[in-house]
Amino acid sequence: MNFYTKVLSKFAAAANLKLTLEVSISVEGNISTQKIAETSFALQELGLDGDIET
């Protein structure tokens, strides 16, 4: 939220704004399919692509 408020909000009205974000999470062992599904759904609720690569 701070990043949006301090940086992106100044450009949010621009039609050509493009933001690329990559998140990498390392865990020991396996991630449950339920946790992957919940994360994908949460991303979609935020209007983001829910594709998760494992």
C-alpha beads as a LAMMPS data file, in Angstrom:
LAMMPS data file: protein, C-alpha beads

54 atoms
53 bonds

1 atom types
1 bond types

-500.0 500.0 xlo xhi
-500.0 500.0 ylo yhi
-500.0 500.0 zlo zhi

Masses

1 110.0

Atoms # bond

1 1 1 0.000 0.000 0.000
2 1 1 2.845 2.399 0.782
3 1 1 4.385 1.763 -2.617
4 1 1 1.100 2.596 -4.323
5 1 1 0.516 5.704 -2.232
6 1 1 4.010 7.121 -2.602
7 1 1 4.896 6.042 -6.137
8 1 1 2.150 4.567 -8.303
9 1 1 -0.674 6.943 -7.392
10 1 1 1.112 9.716 -9.284
11 1 1 0.829 7.677 -12.484
12 1 1 -2.322 5.613 -11.840
13 1 1 -4.461 7.674 -14.224
14 1 1 -2.014 7.160 -17.100
15 1 1 -3.449 4.788 -19.685
16 1 1 -0.022 3.390 -20.485
17 1 1 0.997 2.448 -16.928
18 1 1 2.445 -1.046 -16.832
19 1 1 3.707 -2.673 -13.663
20 1 1 5.595 -5.947 -13.626
21 1 1 6.130 -7.747 -10.350
22 1 1 7.826 -11.063 -9.779
23 1 1 7.631 -12.816 -6.436
24 1 1 9.709 -15.844 -5.591
25 1 1 9.039 -17.874 -2.456
26 1 1 11.286 -20.729 -1.361
27 1 1 9.948 -23.302 1.052
28 1 1 11.250 -26.578 2.381
29 1 1 9.135 -29.502 1.261
30 1 1 5.945 -29.282 -0.734
31 1 1 3.266 -26.598 -0.784
32 1 1 -0.237 -28.014 -0.438
33 1 1 -2.577 -27.739 -3.393
34 1 1 -5.044 -25.986 -1.063
35 1 1 -2.523 -23.248 -0.244
36 1 1 -1.751 -22.793 -3.951
37 1 1 -5.472 -22.573 -4.784
38 1 1 -6.119 -20.060 -1.975
39 1 1 -3.219 -17.898 -3.125
40 1 1 -4.402 -18.014 -6.729
41 1 1 -7.905 -16.993 -5.650
42 1 1 -6.545 -14.122 -3.532
43 1 1 -4.566 -12.830 -6.522
44 1 1 -7.679 -12.984 -8.711
45 1 1 -9.691 -11.080 -6.090
46 1 1 -7.094 -8.321 -6.365
47 1 1 -7.595 -8.232 -10.143
48 1 1 -4.303 -9.962 -10.847
49 1 1 -3.374 -13.007 -12.872
50 1 1 -3.863 -16.032 -10.641
51 1 1 -1.344 -18.221 -12.438
52 1 1 1.174 -19.727 -10.049
53 1 1 4.240 -21.582 -11.244
54 1 1 5.565 -24.275 -8.930

Bonds

1 1 1 2
2 1 2 3
3 1 3 4
4 1 4 5
5 1 5 6
6 1 6 7
7 1 7 8
8 1 8 9
9 1 9 10
10 1 10 11
11 1 11 12
12 1 12 13
13 1 13 14
14 1 14 15
15 1 15 16
16 1 16 17
17 1 17 18
18 1 18 19
19 1 19 20
20 1 20 21
21 1 21 22
22 1 22 23
23 1 23 24
24 1 24 25
25 1 25 26
26 1 26 27
27 1 27 28
28 1 28 29
29 1 29 30
30 1 30 31
31 1 31 32
32 1 32 33
33 1 33 34
34 1 34 35
35 1 35 36
36 1 36 37
37 1 37 38
38 1 38 39
39 1 39 40
40 1 40 41
41 1 41 42
42 1 42 43
43 1 43 44
44 1 44 45
45 1 45 46
46 1 46 47
47 1 47 48
48 1 48 49
49 1 49 50
50 1 50 51
51 1 51 52
52 1 52 53
53 1 53 54
